[in-house]
Amino acid sequence: MNKGIALTGIKPTGVCHIGNYFGAIQPALELTKEYDARYFIADYHALNSIKNSAIIQEYTYEVAATWLACGLDPQKSLVYRQSQVPETFDLSTILLAFTSKGLMNRAHAYKAMVQTNEELGRDIDDGVNMGLFTYPVLMAADILLFDADVVPVGQDQAQHLEMTIDIAQSFNHNYGKELLTIPKPLIRKETQTVIGLDGRKMSKSYNNTIPMFLPSKKLKKLIMKIVTNSQTIEEAKDPDTCNVFTLYKLFAGDDQQSDLRKRYQAGGMGWGDAKQALFELMEEHLGPIRERYNQIMADKPYIDKILDEGSVKAREIASEKMRFLKKEIGM
């Protein structure tokens, strides 16, 4: 029995943090149990915001190494660079003919820039490039080219997947047959939001992230900066309103959570003790991944080999799909 296809795009725009790990990496890797999983480095998407060639190349290596260190097996899953599959842009051009400008006007990223420009009294399209404006179409091509059945997305990307569905349905309706597979979003609410050091959603824009691969000493120093209240050591504490315990639960099993919960409620435990417990558990979990990541980053020819081999396989699949589509549309 053939498995369905799951596709995940990873934009190389900076070092991954534990919000990425729990919110995107782990859930996406779990899909290999149920689906034929495909992962790609979305380097052309990154070009909208990063124009420095050395930086985008380094970020590509870092993202690939992160996923490999976290358990992505290139022998069992397809992993490739978006930029090495030019059929993606062939399909993107075709899809533009089935995409209204009005649909692109409603994209969150574009609307946010327009709003910012209006608030600052600038031209509404100041700083908007066509890569950003048509980002949802390229994303649609990424997905539809590989007949993805499901796409794991965060809530912030859900709208773009809805646009992919709209574009695919318009295309299929025009030709009177299902030429493009209609994907379904896979949103896992339990891993949707990971809080940062200050209790808000972990985000680089808030500068409240915990990078995945910090050395042990730096990790501990950062954990000690997690915002807590002013309760004294003697006071009983509520674990369910505590940033430290919220993060602890991400790494802890049921028994570990129960034990720390009792310490909170009994009193006699300071915030330093709670943060130390979190640090030790994080180090136990992330230490081996960090070691593997550093090994992979020290061997960039290995990363190139993995991505090059995967991209060749991806092009074979993409070329077959494009031959089929071009014949159907009369080209």
N, C-alpha and C positions, 0 to 999 in steps of 0.2 A: 504494500500500500504506500503510495507516494505521500510524503509529508507536504504540508503547506509551506509556503516561502515567507520568511520573516526578514525584513531589511532594516538595517540601522546605519544612519549616517553620523559621522563624528567630525565636527568642525575643529580644525587645529588652530585654536585661538588662545592658547595658554595652558599652563600647568593644571592638571586635574586636581580637584579637591575632593574631600570625602562626600560632599553633596553630589558630585558627579558619579562617584563610586556607587553609592547606594541608590541614587535616583535614576541612573542611566546604565552604568556598566554592568552591575550585577543582574538587574532584571533582563538586560539584553542578552547576556551570556546564558542565562537560564533558558532562553528560547531554543537553544540547541537540543534540548531534551524533547521538544515537541515539533520543531520545524527545521527545514533546510535553511539555516541562518546565513545571511550575507551581510558583511560589514564593509563600509567604505570610508576612506579619509576624504572629507569634503573640502579639498584644498581650494577649489574654485570658489566655493561659498566664502571661504576665509578671505579671499582676495578683495572682497567688498570693504573690509575694514583694515586689512594689513597689506601694505604696499612694499614692504621691505623683503627682498628675496631671501636673505639669510635667515630672517626671523621665521618666515613661513615654512622654510625648509626644516628648521630646528623644531618648530612646533609639530610638524608632521612626524618627525622621528619620535618626539616625546609622546604624542598620542598613540602611535603604533606600539611603542614600547610599553606604555601603560596597559593597553588592552592585552598584549601578549603576556605581560607579567601577571595580570589578573586572571589569566586562564584561557584566553582565546587560543584555540588550537587550529592553526592554518591547515592541518591535515583533515580536519572535520568540518571546517567552515570556510567560506570564501571571504577573503579579505583583500581589498584592492584600493588603489588611488583613483579618485574620481577623474583626475586630469589625464589618466592613462586610458580612459574609455571614451574616445571622442564621439561614439554613437550617442552618448548622453546629450551632447549638444546638437546633434542631428535631430533627435527627437524633440528637444527643447524648442528648436526653431519651428518644427511642425506644430507643436502645441500652442505656440504664440498665436497661430491663426485661429485657434478655438478659445482664446482667452480674452475676455472683455477688459478694457482699461478700468471700467468701474469696479471689477472684481479686485484688481491690483490696488485701486485707491483705498480699499477697505482693509488691506493687510496691516496687521498691528505695527510692524516695524516701521512701515512708511508713515502711518498715521501718527506714530509717536514723534517722528522727526518733524512732521508738519506742525504738530502742536507746539513742540519746543521752539521752532522757528517763529511761529505766531506770537508766542509769549515773549520772545526776545525782539520782536519787531523786525524780523528779517523776512526776505522773500521765502514763501512757504516751501520751496524746493531747494533752498540753500543746502549744499552738502549732500544732496540726494543723487547718487549715481544710478544708472539704469540696471546695474547688477543688483543693487538693493531693491529697486522698484519691481524688477521681474524675478526676484528671489523665489517666490512661490512656484513659478513656472519651471525653473531649473530643478527645484525640489520635486516637483511632479514628475519630471523626466527621470530623475534618479530612481524614483519609486516604480513608475509604470514600465520602464525599460526592462525591469527584471521580474515583472508579473508578481510583485509582492502581494501576498494575501493579508498580512498584518504588518503594521509599523508601530513599534513602541515609541510613544511621544510623551513629553511632559505637557502640562496644561498650556504652557506658553507656545507650544508648537502645534497644538490641536487645530487651530484655525487653518494653518497651512495645509494640513492633511485634508481638512474639509474642502479646501480649494482644489487640491489634487483630485478629489472625488468629483467635484463639480466639472473640472476640465475633462476628466476621463469620460464622464457621462455625456457631456456635450459632444465629444469626439465619437463615442459609440452610437449616439443617437443620430448623428449626421450620416453615418454609414450603415445604419440599420442592423448592426450586429456588435457583439462584444469583442472588439479587437483589443481593448485594453482591460486588464483585470482591475476590478474595483477594490481597492485596499480597505481594510478596517483598522481603526486606531486601537492601540492597546495601551490604555492608561492604567497604571497600577497605583491606586490611591494611597496604599500603605507606604509607598516609597516616593510619593510625589514631592514632598517638601522636607528638606533637612535643614535644621536651624544652624545658624552660625554662632560666633563667639558672643554676640550681643542679643541672641534670641530671635532675631529676624531671620528670614530665609537666607541660607548661605549663598552669597553672591559676591563676585569680584567687584561689582559696582558698589557694594556696601563695605568692602575691605574687611569682611568678617569671616573669611574662609580659613579652613584648615587644610593646607596642601597635603596630598597623599604621601609624598616622599621626603618630607622633612627629616633630617637626621634626628636621632633620638633626643639629644639635648635641646635642640630647637623646638621639637614637638612638645616636650614637657614645658618649656618656657611659654609656648603659645597656649597650651591647655590651662595654665595657671592664670591666663588673662580672661577666661570665660566669665561673663557677668553673672554675679549672684546677688542676693539681698544682704541685708546687714545683720542677720540673725547671729547670735552668739553660739559658741560651741555647745553650751548646755541645752539650748532650746531644741525641741523636736522640730523637724522640718518636713515639708510636704514635697515628696519626690515628683509629684505630678505637675508641679509648677516650677520645677527647677531645670535650668538649661543644662546643667551637668548631667543630671539623670536622664534627660531626654536624649542626649548624645550617647550616654552609656548603654541605653537600651538597643541602640543600633548594632552594637558589638556583642552584647551579652545574651546568654541563654536564659531560659526561664528561671533556673535555680539561682544564677548569679544576680538577676534582677530582684528576685525575692529576698536574697540575703542583704543586698545593699538597701533595699526599701525598708527593711526592718531596722537597719542602722540609722537611717534618716529619721524614722518615726520614734526611735528610742531616745534620741538626744545623745549628747556627748560626742558627736562627730562634727568636726569643723569642715568648712568648705575646702580647705587644703587637703584634708583626707579624702573627700569625695573626688576632687580633681586628680589626686594621686591614683585612686582606684581606676578612674577613667583612663589616665595616661598608661598605666600598666596593661590594661586590657587592649587599648589601641595598639600599643607597641607589640603585644603578643600577636595581634591580628595582622598589622601592617608591616611589621619588621621583615618577615620572609618575602612579602611582595616587593618591598623597597629594595631588598638585596637582589632579587631577580630583575627588577627594573634597571638597577645600576649596571648589572651584567649585560643586559640587552643594549642599553645606551652606549656601552663601551665597544659594541660591535655593530656599527651602523651598516657595514656591508651585509650583515645578516638581515637587518631590517629591510634593506633595499631588495634583497633576494626574495624575501617573503612577499613584499608588495608587488614586485615585478612578476613573480610567478602567479600570484593571485589575479593581477590585472590582465594577464594573458588569458586566463580562464574566463574572466569576466567579459572580455571582448568577444570571446567565442559565443557566449550566451547572447550578448547585446547585438552582435552582428546578425545572428539568426533572427532575432526579434525585429530588427530594422528591415531586413530583407522581406519578411512577412508583411510588415506594415506598409512599406513602400509599394509593394505589389498591390495591396488592398486599396491604396489611395491613388493609384495610377501613375506611380513614378518608377 
